[in-house]
Amino acid sequence: MEIIIEILSGLHPEVDFETMDTLIDNKILDSFDIVSIVSDISDEFDITIPVEEIVPKNFNSAKALYAMVERLSEE
């Protein structure tokens, strides 16, 4: 989880990613951020994020991102 918080904080240091759970809904993350996040997470965790996983519910919070990473790491 710490690595995901670091990745997100690198994009938007002003946001409290520990508690924020509306990153997409409140338009904090945009499409360019998503591309960066997918790339950074793929590199950091050595996983591939399939297109069907790139949906708002997986990117609305650090916890949702972490859950997605755990799920994909198990596959």
C-alpha angles and dihedrals in degrees: 000000000000092000091051091051089051092051092049093044089054088062099040113013091175094066125088099226092180091072107016112106101167102066094137098030091055092042093241090134119048131190093273090053090051091053090050092047093049091050095046094046092046091052096041097047098028093234135127117233108211119220092248089062093057095092130127095255090061093050103038093095143008088249091055091049090049092050090051092050091050092048093049092044090058094053 
